[in-house]
Amino acid sequence: MLLVVALPSLTLIGFYTLVSLRQGMSATSAVLKTRSSAVVECLNEISAAGFWLWPTDDSSLPSHRTSADYFNWLITDAPPLRGDEGKMCMRHLKEEVVSQLYGRPLFSEKNMPWIIVKNLPENAPDNFIVMVTANVNPASLRTRLTEEDMSRQIGIAKNHHEHVLREHIYLIRKNGEAVELQKGLSPQAKFTYREIYGNMSFNLTTNLVNGLPVKYLTPTGEVIPTNE
């Protein structure tokens, strides 16, 4: 008797491979979301402990020109903080940042997953966006938001190099809360400022840090939101 064994088709194999890849990307994306919120919370804790490590143009700290430079500085050359609380906060922050390097020694333009605010005012509201994934167009973020602006949408960067950022978008508010968007799955309404900023207006265009404008550090440079 001839025994015939049915082998899975190439189409079926390809399907399961795609599912496995998507599951892996979803898991990595979930970690990025958690780490992003943790970084913001750590920076807030350090500020509450009396140390300001948010990127700034103030001459008392290095003036970083890219988010890659800033996060490399945090994990390699940032000044040691005094006191047990400061040391604990800094250790936690470094652990969260280093976890995104996946074994690589430093961040570069190609592997930097974040855009971060620069010259953050101390009185920024909780809903203000302080960090986003690198697939967001930072010029479309806001330093001024009115009720008339709520139905407008943020801009999304195209063809971003990080695979994990091709479908997921994360925006982290000042209080550490993460806003998650999924490209291609969520309705367009999810991209509106009403969703992203929690339907709360603000104006930081006149709240300057030592006379310095609020802007965002990207993997390649600095951007000031257009508020258009």
Summary of the structure (lengths in Angstrom):
residues: 228
radius of gyration: 20.2
end to end distance: 75.8
largest distance: 87.7
contacts: 634
relative contact order: 0.17
helix: 36%
strand: 16%
